[in-house]
Amino acid sequence: MELLIERGAYSDLDEIEHLYNDVYEALEMGINYPGWKKGVYPIREDAIVGII
């Protein structure tokens, strides 16, 4: 399997936000090592800052 990593774009924001939500759900089922909190960090605005 080949893995392709690309820089995010504004057109990817909905998909990135969906990814964040999926990760929140997975973290809720176990130990939340990174300390992410839904609605606090990371949020859509963090993705926007990362794209700029």
C-alpha positions in Angstrom: 0.0 0.0 0.0 1.3 3.4 -1.0 0.6 6.3 1.3 0.3 9.8 -0.2 0.5 12.8 2.1 -0.6 16.2 0.6 -0.9 19.7 2.1 -4.6 20.5 3.0 -6.5 23.0 1.0 -9.6 25.1 1.8 -11.6 22.6 -0.3 -10.6 19.9 2.2 -12.0 21.7 5.3 -15.2 19.7 5.6 -13.3 16.4 5.3 -10.7 17.6 7.9 -13.5 18.5 10.3 -15.0 15.1 9.8 -11.7 13.5 10.5 -11.4 15.5 13.8 -14.9 14.2 14.8 -13.9 10.6 14.0 -10.8 11.0 16.1 -12.7 12.4 19.1 -15.1 9.4 19.0 -12.1 7.0 19.0 -10.4 8.8 21.8 -13.6 8.7 23.9 -13.5 4.9 23.8 -10.0 4.7 25.3 -7.3 6.8 26.8 -7.1 10.3 25.3 -3.4 10.7 25.3 -3.3 13.9 23.2 -6.0 15.5 25.4 -8.2 16.6 22.5 -11.6 18.0 23.6 -14.5 18.2 21.2 -15.4 21.8 20.5 -12.2 23.0 22.1 -9.2 21.6 20.2 -8.7 20.9 17.4 -11.6 22.6 15.6 -12.2 23.8 12.1 -10.5 27.1 12.7 -7.3 25.2 13.7 -7.4 23.5 10.3 -7.9 26.9 8.6 -4.8 28.2 10.4 -2.8 25.1 9.4 -3.7 25.7 5.7 -2.7 29.3 5.6 
